[in-house]
Amino acid sequence: MIGRREQAEPLAGGAVEDLGLDPPPGFALNLGAAVRNVTLMAVLALTTAAIIYSLFGSVMLMTAMSMSVAYAVVVGGARVGLVCALAVFGMLIVMPRDPAWLAGLGGGDGQALIIEVLACVVVVLLAIAVELRRQVGIGLRASLDRQRRQAELVQAVLDGLGPQMFVSLLRPDGTILEVNRSVVEVFGKARERLLGQRIEAPGWLDGEDMRERVAVATRAAAAGETRRLDLRVCTAKGTMWVDCSIGPLFDQAGRLRYLVTSALDITQRRQAERAQQATFDAVPTALLLVGRDGRIAKLNKQASQLLGYSVETLTGASLERLLPESARDHHQGLLEGYFEQPSSRIMGGGRDLVAVRADRSTVPVEIGLNPLPLEHGEYVIAAIADISDRRAAQRTLEEAASRLEAEVAERTEQLQVSNVRWRQRSARLQALGRMLDHLPGCRDESQLAEVVATYLPEIYADSSGLVCIEAEGKHGTHAQWGTAIPALQDRAPDGLPSRSAEPRRWRMGGGMSAPMVFYAPISSGEGHLGWLECRMPMTAEDEAGGEGEEAEFLLGRVSHNLGMAITNMRLRRTLEAQATSDALTQLFNRRYLDTVGVRMVAEAQRHARPLAVLTADVDCFKDINDTHGHEAGDRVLCELAEIMRAQLRASDLPCRYGGEEFVILLPDTDQDAALECAERIRAAVAEARLEPSQEPITVSLGVAIQPNDGEVLRELIAAADEAMYRAKREGRNRVERASSLGA
């Protein structure tokens, strides 16, 4: 589409001769040819006249014959002149030599001589008039032929611009003189019906606004200005968007002769642009797409609303329109510098930026720049944020700061005390923040208590205190800092402070110099979780200055966050246990085995260390369930789990695999040690008398060793299972090795 436009634009503003056009219809007399022919006729006539006069002595006969011969030679050529000359001489030969006849032709008195001379003049003038008329006819025919050829050339040029280029040649008043074939085809009208109409006539353009725009552009072109605009036109197949250029066409003398319009079908481009614009408008931030030339290629409706311009007005406009006068001189240099080193960054570098709105008012903005290289050029997307509210808030803060400075100047001593307190509070808040950052990483209650006891002395340097975390309503974990807290009178009979749901503070002694004691309950949705006691020196002035309320608030924040940390930690432990443990036996579950067991097998294989897998199954477990019920069976499984734990190391991994089947992983265990461990488990189970019947219960076990019986966990469990089922087939209450280990 850009290439098409470049083909059409040179027509506007050019000269008539650029299209091969002559000035308006007319002709030019070939004066040189006429003079040449008249001179030649005169020479021939004089020669012929001399011959005739010498023979006959008659001026009239001499003139008539000599002019006829001369005109025949000049106009008809040598052959016609020769024939005419022969005819004249033939007439002379046969003509009688009677003096009376000759006297009647040319002889006589002086009056006859005057008549003959006048007749000669008339004949000469007649010959000249005939020659001039002939030359005029030749000029007219040549001019008409040239105009016809030029019209054919113009039509060929217009038609040769391609089927996508619609070109019209207009008179300065906008009347159509010529159109190319593409115009005829797209409007579906005969060429003769189009010629003579005005370019903005109804039926061509879709809408009164379009016709008004074309009328304005036509008047501008007649004034010598080229206009370019997008138009919606009515074609034979419906409406179509075109990119149209209307401009003047001058002759070599610089006089306006014609107007020329060239247009391209941009319907698909407009549809794509509308889709892109919809995406652009969906962004809630004001956006401008700016080219390297500093012109705005695209903007969204948020930018239009922010800047007060319509989208059409700013599209294609220079970005400098939006800049204050003081920033325009060096803006282009800054833009070029950005395109030399494009990057995503905030524009301005700490400077205050303002944008000029359509009403010439300014708005403070913050601009983010992001480079966007495209096929047809380099661009930058400018995201513009209105920071008027922020500036207003800043001004409010600055005004408040000014007032504060004035108050500081008036009350310097008071401010110094206040500054000290603020520094103390800031340090306390920073220490509190560090403590709160450490709480979520604690794994148990003792770590939580130690974190609180470590950071509270940083918050209040002269304080001492105690943090106590209960477990199931009993005194659980506690930590203390500073000097030992003496027995408080406000304590419950079990030795704990009374479980007040509200924080409290009081002085320990009977005067204002006694230390202040703060009590803050630790609680959450689960109920009371403990308490926090803190004792610190506090004068009456400190308390009046708000130190007591501040300390109560900070300790309340500590107890509140400590309660949430305790709840989250216990919930995390519960979830971890539920995710990795069997709810009945409290052994690891199959999910944990699939995760950790696979890792243990891989580690053993990578470090070439032995690893054994045991599978155990309760013999005749169905009979227990059928005889004593499933609850009794569950108790048996729980007691079996305790027996297994007693026979295993801390590094071993016992898991309930499903039902009454168990899988045990023994890292760093060879064949002999694995068989020995399996035998211990078998014997311990056989010797136990389990609820509810106190009858002996037995288990059958299978043993597999890595890598002899498999390299991955699935293969090892399958091998141990096969050995365990062989133990059941051979009488139960046995330990069998996998077949690859030998008998």
C-alpha positions in Angstrom: 0.0 0.0 0.0 2.9 2.4 0.7 4.4 1.6 -2.7 1.1 2.3 -4.5 0.9 5.6 -2.7 4.3 6.5 -3.9 3.3 5.9 -7.5 0.3 8.2 -7.2 1.7 11.1 -5.2 4.0 12.5 -8.0 0.9 13.3 -10.1 -0.2 15.8 -7.6 1.6 19.1 -7.7 3.4 18.2 -11.0 3.3 19.8 -14.4 0.9 19.2 -17.3 3.8 18.1 -19.5 4.7 15.3 -17.0 1.6 13.5 -18.3 2.3 14.4 -21.9 -0.6 16.9 -22.0 -0.6 20.1 -24.1 -2.4 23.3 -23.2 -6.1 23.5 -23.9 -7.2 22.8 -27.6 -5.9 25.3 -30.2 -3.5 25.4 -33.2 -0.4 27.3 -34.3 0.0 28.6 -37.9 3.2 27.4 -39.7 4.2 30.9 -40.8 7.6 29.8 -42.1 6.1 27.2 -44.5 3.6 29.8 -45.8 6.4 32.4 -46.4 8.5 29.7 -48.1 5.7 28.6 -50.4 4.7 32.2 -51.3 8.3 33.1 -52.1 8.7 30.0 -54.3 5.5 30.9 -56.1 6.7 34.4 -56.7 10.0 33.2 -58.2 8.3 30.7 -60.5 5.6 33.2 -61.4 8.2 35.9 -62.4 10.1 33.4 -64.5 7.0 32.2 -66.3 5.7 35.8 -66.6 8.9 36.9 -68.3 8.6 34.1 -70.9 4.9 34.8 -71.6 5.4 38.6 -71.8 8.3 38.3 -74.2 6.1 36.1 -76.4 2.7 37.8 -76.1 3.2 41.1 -74.4 0.1 40.7 -72.3 0.3 41.4 -68.6 -3.0 39.6 -67.7 -2.2 36.5 -69.6 1.3 36.6 -68.3 0.1 36.8 -64.7 -2.6 34.2 -64.9 -0.5 31.6 -66.6 2.6 32.2 -64.5 0.7 32.1 -61.2 -1.1 28.9 -62.2 2.2 27.2 -63.0 3.9 28.4 -59.8 1.0 27.4 -57.6 0.8 24.0 -59.2 4.5 23.4 -58.7 4.5 24.6 -55.0 1.3 22.9 -54.0 1.2 19.8 -56.2 4.9 19.1 -56.5 7.3 18.9 -59.4 5.2 16.5 -61.4 2.0 18.5 -61.2 4.1 21.7 -62.0 5.6 20.0 -65.0 2.2 18.9 -66.4 0.8 22.4 -65.8 3.8 24.0 -67.5 3.5 21.7 -70.5 -0.2 22.6 -70.7 0.6 26.3 -70.7 3.2 26.0 -73.4 0.8 23.9 -75.4 -1.7 26.6 -75.2 0.9 29.1 -76.3 1.8 27.0 -79.3 -1.8 26.6 -80.5 -2.8 30.1 -79.6 -3.2 32.4 -82.6 -0.8 35.3 -83.1 -3.5 37.8 -84.0 -2.5 41.2 -82.8 -6.1 42.2 -82.3 -6.7 39.2 -80.0 -3.5 40.0 -78.2 -4.6 43.6 -77.9 -7.9 42.3 -76.4 -5.9 40.3 -73.8 -3.2 42.7 -72.9 -2.7 45.4 -75.4 -4.5 48.7 -75.5 -4.3 52.0 -73.8 -3.2 52.9 -70.3 -6.6 52.2 -68.8 -6.5 48.6 -70.0 -3.0 48.3 -68.6 -4.3 49.4 -65.1 -7.1 46.9 -65.2 -4.6 44.1 -66.1 -2.3 45.1 -63.2 -5.2 45.1 -60.8 -6.3 41.7 -62.1 -2.8 40.5 -61.5 -2.8 41.8 -57.9 -6.1 40.1 -57.3 -4.7 36.8 -58.6 -1.6 37.1 -56.4 -3.7 37.9 -53.3 -6.0 35.0 -54.1 -3.0 32.7 -54.3 -1.7 33.9 -51.0 -5.1 33.5 -49.3 -5.4 30.0 -50.6 -2.0 29.1 -49.3 -2.7 30.5 -45.9 -6.0 28.6 -45.7 -4.2 25.4 -46.6 -1.6 26.0 -43.9 -4.3 26.6 -41.3 -6.0 23.3 -42.2 -2.7 21.5 -41.9 -2.2 23.0 -38.4 -5.7 22.1 -37.2 -5.4 18.5 -38.3 -2.0 18.2 -36.6 -3.4 19.7 -33.4 -6.4 17.3 -33.4 -4.1 14.3 -34.0 -1.8 15.3 -31.2 -4.7 15.8 -28.8 -6.1 12.4 -29.7 -2.7 10.7 -29.2 -2.3 12.5 -25.8 -5.8 11.5 -24.7 -4.9 7.9 -25.6 -1.6 8.2 -23.8 -3.2 9.6 -20.6 -5.8 6.8 -20.6 -3.0 4.2 -21.1 -1.0 5.8 -18.2 -4.0 5.9 -15.9 -5.0 2.3 -16.7 -1.4 1.2 -16.4 -1.3 2.1 -12.7 -2.8 -1.3 -11.8 -6.2 -2.6 -10.7 -5.7 -1.4 -7.1 -5.0 2.3 -8.0 -8.1 4.5 -8.7 -7.1 7.7 -10.5 -9.2 10.6 -11.8 -8.3 13.7 -13.7 -10.4 16.7 -12.6 -11.0 20.3 -13.7 -10.0 22.9 -11.1 -13.7 23.1 -10.0 -13.7 19.3 -9.2 -15.5 18.1 -12.4 -14.3 14.7 -13.6 -12.4 14.8 -16.9 -11.0 11.3 -17.1 -10.9 8.2 -15.0 -8.9 4.9 -15.3 -10.4 1.5 -15.8 -10.2 0.6 -12.1 -12.6 3.5 -11.3 -15.1 2.3 -13.9 -14.9 -1.3 -12.6 -15.2 -0.5 -8.9 -18.2 1.8 -9.3 -19.9 -0.4 -11.9 -20.8 2.5 -14.1 -20.1 3.4 -17.7 -17.1 5.7 -18.2 -19.4 8.3 -19.9 -21.7 8.4 -16.9 -18.8 9.2 -14.6 -17.3 12.0 -16.7 -18.7 15.4 -16.0 -19.7 14.7 -12.4 -18.3 16.4 -9.4 -15.9 14.4 -7.3 -18.0 15.1 -4.1 -21.3 14.4 -5.8 -23.9 12.2 -3.8 -23.6 8.5 -4.5 -19.8 8.4 -4.5 -19.1 8.9 -0.8 -20.6 7.3 2.2 -22.0 10.1 4.4 -22.2 13.9 4.4 -19.1 14.2 6.5 -17.1 12.4 3.8 -18.4 14.7 1.1 -17.6 17.7 3.1 -14.0 16.5 3.7 -13.6 15.9 -0.1 -15.0 19.3 -0.9 -12.5 21.0 1.5 -9.6 18.9 0.0 -10.7 19.9 -3.5 -10.7 23.6 -2.7 -7.3 23.2 -1.1 -5.9 21.4 -4.1 -7.3 24.2 -6.4 -5.3 26.6 -4.1 -2.2 24.6 -4.8 -2.1 22.3 -1.8 -2.0 18.5 -1.8 -4.3 16.8 0.7 -4.3 13.2 1.8 -7.3 11.6 3.6 -9.0 8.3 4.2 -12.4 8.0 2.7 -15.3 5.6 2.8 -16.8 5.3 -0.7 -19.9 3.6 -2.1 -19.0 1.0 -4.8 -21.0 -1.5 -6.8 -20.3 -4.2 -4.1 -20.8 -2.0 -1.0 -18.7 0.4 1.0 -14.9 0.5 0.7 -12.2 2.4 2.5 -9.6 4.1 0.3 -6.4 6.1 1.0 -7.0 9.2 -1.3 -4.6 11.9 -2.4 -6.0 15.1 -4.1 -3.5 17.6 -5.5 -3.0 20.2 -8.3 -1.4 19.8 -11.7 0.5 22.8 -13.2 1.8 23.6 -16.7 5.4 24.7 -17.3 4.4 28.3 -16.7 3.2 27.4 -13.2 -0.5 27.9 -14.0 -3.1 25.5 -12.5 -4.5 23.3 -15.3 -6.0 20.2 -13.6 -6.5 18.4 -10.3 -5.6 14.7 -10.0 -6.8 12.2 -7.4 -5.2 8.8 -6.7 -6.7 6.3 -4.3 -5.9 2.8 -2.9 -8.2 0.2 -1.4 -7.3 0.0 2.3 -10.4 -1.8 3.5 -8.5 -4.8 4.8 -5.9 -2.5 6.3 -8.6 -0.6 8.1 -10.2 -3.8 9.4 -6.8 -4.9 10.7 -6.2 -1.4 12.2 -9.6 -1.5 13.9 -8.7 -4.9 15.4 -5.4 -3.5 16.5 -7.0 -0.4 17.9 -9.5 -2.5 19.8 -6.6 -4.3 21.4 -4.8 -1.0 22.0 -7.9 0.5 23.6 -8.4 -2.6 25.9 -5.2 -1.5 27.8 -6.3 0.6 30.8 -3.2 2.8 30.5 -2.8 5.7 28.1 -0.5 4.4 25.3 1.2 6.2 22.4 3.1 4.5 19.5 5.8 6.9 18.3 8.1 6.4 15.3 11.7 7.5 15.0 10.6 10.6 13.2 8.8 11.7 16.3 5.3 11.3 14.9 2.5 9.5 16.7 1.6 6.4 14.7 -1.2 5.2 17.0 -2.9 6.0 20.4 -5.6 4.4 22.4 -8.8 6.0 23.8 -7.3 6.4 27.2 -4.6 8.6 25.8 -7.2 10.5 23.8 -9.2 11.1 27.0 -6.1 12.1 29.0 -4.8 14.5 26.5 -8.1 15.9 25.3 -7.5 15.3 21.6 -9.4 13.0 19.3 -7.6 9.9 18.0 -7.8 11.2 14.4 -6.2 14.6 15.4 -3.2 13.0 17.1 -2.6 10.2 14.6 0.2 11.3 12.4 0.9 14.4 14.4 4.2 15.4 15.9 4.9 14.4 19.5 6.1 17.9 20.1 2.5 19.1 20.1 2.1 17.4 23.5 5.3 19.0 24.9 5.8 22.4 26.6 7.8 25.0 24.7 10.7 24.6 27.0 11.1 20.9 26.2 10.7 21.0 22.4 14.3 22.2 21.4 16.1 19.2 22.8 13.3 16.6 22.5 14.4 15.3 19.1 18.0 14.7 20.3 16.7 12.8 23.3 14.4 10.7 21.0 17.4 9.9 18.7 19.5 9.0 21.7 16.8 6.6 22.9 16.5 4.8 19.5 20.3 4.5 19.5 20.2 2.5 22.8 16.6 1.3 23.2 15.5 -0.3 26.5 12.5 -0.5 28.8 12.8 2.3 31.3 11.0 5.2 32.9 11.4 8.5 31.0 12.7 11.6 32.7 15.3 10.4 35.1 13.7 12.0 38.2 12.7 15.2 36.3 9.1 16.5 36.5 7.3 15.7 33.2 4.1 17.4 32.0 2.0 16.9 28.9 0.2 19.7 27.1 -3.5 19.0 26.6 -5.7 20.2 23.8 -7.0 23.1 25.8 -3.3 24.1 26.4 -3.5 23.1 30.1 -0.8 20.8 31.4 -1.0 17.6 33.3 1.8 16.0 35.3 2.7 12.5 33.9 4.9 9.6 34.4 6.1 7.9 31.1 7.3 4.4 30.7 9.2 3.6 27.4 9.4 0.2 25.7 11.0 -0.3 22.3 9.0 -2.0 19.6 11.0 -2.8 16.4 8.7 -3.5 13.4 9.3 -4.5 9.8 8.6 -1.0 8.5 10.5 1.0 11.1 11.5 1.4 14.7 8.9 2.5 17.3 8.6 3.1 21.0 5.5 2.5 23.1 5.0 5.3 25.6 2.8 4.4 28.6 1.5 7.6 30.1 0.2 7.7 33.7 -1.6 10.8 35.1 0.1 11.5 38.4 -2.0 14.5 39.3 -3.3 12.8 42.4 0.2 11.8 43.4 1.4 15.3 42.9 -1.4 16.6 44.9 -0.6 14.2 47.7 3.1 15.2 47.4 2.1 18.9 47.6 -0.1 18.1 50.7 2.9 16.3 52.2 5.2 19.1 51.4 2.8 21.6 52.9 2.5 19.4 56.0 6.3 19.2 56.1 6.5 22.9 55.9 4.1 23.3 58.7 6.1 20.8 60.7 9.3 22.6 60.0 7.7 25.8 61.3 6.6 24.0 64.4 10.1 22.6 64.8 11.5 26.0 64.6 9.2 27.2 67.3 9.7 24.2 69.6 13.2 23.0 69.0 13.7 21.5 72.4 10.4 19.6 72.2 11.3 18.3 68.8 14.6 17.0 69.9 12.9 14.8 72.5 10.3 13.8 69.9 13.1 12.9 67.4 14.7 10.7 70.0 11.4 8.9 70.6 10.8 8.5 66.9 14.3 7.0 66.4 13.5 4.6 69.2 10.2 3.7 67.7 11.8 3.2 64.3 14.4 0.9 65.7 11.7 -1.0 67.6 9.6 -1.4 64.5 12.7 -2.6 62.5 13.5 -5.1 65.2 9.8 -6.1 65.3 9.9 -6.6 61.5 13.0 -8.8 61.7 11.3 -10.9 64.4 8.1 -11.3 62.4 10.2 -12.3 59.4 11.8 -15.2 61.4 8.6 -16.5 62.9 7.2 -18.3 59.8 10.5 -20.3 59.5 10.3 -21.9 62.9 9.6 -25.7 63.0 8.4 -26.1 66.6 7.1 -24.1 69.6 10.6 -23.9 71.3 12.0 -22.1 68.2 9.1 -19.7 68.3 9.6 -18.9 71.9 13.4 -18.5 71.5 12.8 -16.0 68.5 10.5 -13.9 70.7 12.9 -14.0 73.6 15.8 -13.0 71.3 14.2 -10.0 69.6 12.2 -8.4 72.4 15.3 -7.2 74.2 16.2 -5.4 70.9 12.8 -3.8 70.9 13.0 -2.8 74.6 16.6 -2.8 75.8 15.9 -2.6 79.5 13.0 -5.1 79.6 12.7 -8.6 81.0 10.0 -11.1 80.4 8.6 -14.5 79.7 6.8 -16.1 76.8 4.8 -19.2 77.4 3.2 -21.4 74.7 0.7 -23.9 76.0 0.2 -27.4 74.7 -3.3 -28.9 75.1 -4.1 -26.5 77.9 -1.0 -27.3 79.9 2.2 -25.3 80.4 4.2 -26.2 77.4 7.2 -24.4 76.0 8.5 -21.1 77.5 11.5 -18.8 77.1 12.7 -16.0 79.3 14.9 -12.9 78.8 16.4 -10.4 81.1 16.2 -10.8 84.9 13.9 -13.4 86.4 10.4 -12.2 86.7 9.2 -12.4 90.4 6.0 -14.1 91.3 3.0 -12.0 90.2 0.0 -11.7 92.4 -2.4 -11.9 89.4 -1.9 -15.6 88.8 -4.2 -18.6 88.6 -4.0 -21.5 91.0 -2.0 -23.6 88.5 0.7 -21.0 88.4 -0.3 -19.5 85.1 -1.5 -15.9 84.6 -5.2 -15.6 84.4 -6.4 -16.2 80.9 -7.7 -12.8 80.1 -8.7 -12.3 76.5 -7.6 -8.6 76.6 -4.1 -7.2 77.1 -3.4 -5.5 80.4 -0.7 -3.4 82.0 -0.1 -2.4 85.6 2.7 -1.3 87.9 4.3 -3.9 90.1 4.9 -1.7 93.1 3.1 1.1 94.9 4.5 4.1 93.1 5.0 5.7 89.7 8.6 4.6 89.8 7.8 0.9 89.9 8.3 -1.1 86.7 5.4 -1.4 84.3 4.2 -4.9 83.6 2.5 -5.8 80.3 0.4 -8.9 79.7 -0.6 -9.9 76.2 -2.6 -13.2 75.6 -1.5 -15.4 72.7 -4.6 -16.7 70.9 -6.1 -17.7 67.6 -9.2 -19.4 66.2 -8.1 -22.5 68.1 -8.5 -20.6 71.5 -5.9 -19.6 74.1 -2.4 -20.6 73.1 -0.3 -18.9 75.8 0.7 -15.5 77.0 3.5 -13.0 76.9 4.7 -11.0 79.9 7.1 -8.0 79.7 8.4 -5.8 82.5 10.2 -2.5 81.8 11.0 0.8 83.6 8.6 3.6 82.6 8.4 7.0 84.1 5.2 9.0 84.4 6.4 11.3 81.7 7.0 8.4 79.4 3.5 7.1 80.1 2.0 10.4 79.5 3.9 10.7 76.2 2.3 7.6 74.9 5.0 5.0 75.7 2.6 2.8 77.6 0.1 2.7 74.7 2.9 2.1 72.2 4.4 -0.8 74.2 0.9 -2.3 74.6 0.3 -2.0 70.9 3.7 -3.5 69.9 3.5 -6.4 72.4 -0.1 -7.0 71.1 1.3 -7.2 67.5 3.9 -9.7 68.8 1.4 -11.9 70.5 -1.0 -11.7 67.6 1.6 -12.7 65.0 3.0 -15.3 67.4 -0.5 -16.8 67.7 -0.8 -17.0 63.9 2.7 -18.5 63.6 1.8 -21.2 66.2 -1.5 -22.0 64.4 0.2 -22.1 61.0 3.0 -24.3 62.3 0.7 -26.8 63.9 -1.5 -26.8 60.8 1.6 -27.4 58.7 2.6 -30.3 60.9 -0.9 -31.8 60.7 -1.0 -31.5 57.0 2.5 -33.0 56.6 1.6 -35.9 58.8 -1.7 -36.4 57.0 0.1 -36.3 53.6 2.9 -38.7 54.6 1.6 -40.9 57.4 -1.0 -43.7 57.5 -3.9 -42.5 59.7 -4.3 -45.9 61.4 -0.7 -47.1 62.1 1.1 -43.8 62.0 3.6 -45.4 59.7 4.6 -43.7 56.5 2.0 -44.2 53.8 2.4 -45.4 50.2 2.6 -41.9 48.8 5.6 -41.1 51.0 7.1 -44.4 49.9 6.7 -43.5 46.3 8.4 -40.2 46.8 11.1 -40.8 49.4 11.6 -44.5 48.7 12.4 -43.9 45.1 15.0 -41.3 46.1 16.6 -43.7 48.6 16.9 -46.4 46.0 18.5 -43.9 43.5 20.9 -42.6 46.2 22.0 -46.2 47.1 22.6 -47.0 43.4 24.5 -43.8 42.7 26.8 -44.3 45.7 27.1 -48.1 45.2 25.7 -48.8 48.7 23.5 -51.8 49.5 19.8 -51.4 50.2 17.3 -54.1 51.2 13.5 -54.1 50.7 11.3 -56.2 53.1 7.6 -56.9 52.5 5.5 -58.3 55.4 1.9 -59.6 55.4 -0.2 -60.7 58.4 -1.1 -64.4 58.1 -4.8 -65.2 58.1 -5.7 -61.5 58.7 -9.2 -62.1 57.2 -10.0 -64.6 59.9 -9.2 -61.9 62.6 -11.6 -59.4 60.9 -14.3 -62.1 60.5 -14.0 -63.4 64.0 -13.4 -60.2 66.1 -14.5 -57.4 63.8 -12.7 -54.7 61.8 -12.0 -52.6 64.9 -10.1 -55.5 66.4 -8.2 -55.9 63.1 -7.2 -52.2 63.2 -5.9 -52.6 66.8 -3.8 -55.6 65.6 -2.3 -53.5 62.7 -1.4 -50.7 65.2 0.3 -53.1 67.6 2.2 -54.7 64.6 3.4 -51.2 63.6 4.8 -50.6 67.1 6.6 -54.0 67.1 8.2 -53.2 63.7 9.3 -49.7 64.9 11.0 -51.4 67.9 13.0 -53.6 65.6 14.1 -50.9 63.2 16.7 -48.2 63.1 15.9 -44.5 62.8 17.2 -44.5 59.2 14.9 -47.3 58.2 11.7 -46.5 56.3 8.6 -48.6 57.5 5.4 -48.0 55.4 2.0 -49.4 55.4 1.6 -50.5 51.7 -2.0 -51.4 51.8 -4.4 -53.5 54.0 -2.3 -55.8 56.1 0.8 -55.6 53.9 3.9 -53.5 55.0 7.0 -52.5 53.1 10.3 -51.7 54.9 13.4 -50.0 53.2 16.7 -50.7 54.9 19.5 -48.4 53.6 23.1 -49.6 53.9 21.9 -53.2 54.6 23.3 -56.2 52.9 21.7 -59.6 52.4 22.7 -61.1 55.8 21.7 -58.1 57.8 18.4 -57.8 56.0 17.6 -61.5 56.6 18.5 -61.0 60.3 16.2 -57.9 60.6 13.4 -59.8 58.9 13.8 -62.7 61.3 13.8 -60.4 64.3 10.5 -58.9 63.2 9.0 -62.3 62.5 10.0 -63.6 65.9 8.9 -60.5 67.8 5.4 -60.7 66.2 5.1 -64.5 66.9 6.0 -64.0 70.6 3.6 -61.1 71.1 0.0 -61.7 72.3 -2.1 -59.1 70.6 -5.5 -57.9 71.3 -8.3 -58.9 71.4 -7.9 -62.7 71.5 -4.3 -62.9 73.0 -3.7 -65.6 70.4 -0.4 -65.7 68.5 -0.4 -63.8 65.3 2.3 -64.4 62.6 3.6 -62.6 59.6 5.3 -63.8 56.5 8.2 -61.8 55.1 10.1 -61.5 51.8 13.5 -60.0 51.3 15.0 -58.4 48.1 18.4 -56.7 47.7 19.5 -54.0 45.3 20.9 -54.4 42.7 20.6 -58.2 42.6 16.8 -58.3 42.6 16.2 -55.0 40.8 17.6 -51.5 40.2 14.4 -49.5 40.9 12.0 -49.5 43.8 9.1 -51.1 41.7 11.3 -54.1 40.8 12.6 -54.6 44.3 9.1 -54.6 45.8 7.9 -57.0 43.2 10.8 -59.4 44.0 10.2 -59.1 47.8 6.5 -59.7 47.2 7.2 -62.9 45.2 9.4 -64.1 48.1 6.7 -63.2 50.7 4.0 -65.2 48.8 6.4 -68.1 48.6 6.7 -68.0 52.4 3.0 -68.1 52.7 2.8 -71.1 50.3 5.4 -73.0 52.3 3.6 -72.7 55.6 3.5 -69.0 56.7 5.4 -67.5 59.7 8.6 -67.6 57.5 11.2 -65.4 56.0 12.0 -66.0 52.3 14.7 -64.5 50.1 14.1 -63.4 46.5 14.8 -66.2 44.0 17.9 -64.5 42.7 19.6 -64.6 46.1 19.7 -68.4 46.1 18.2 -71.0 48.5 
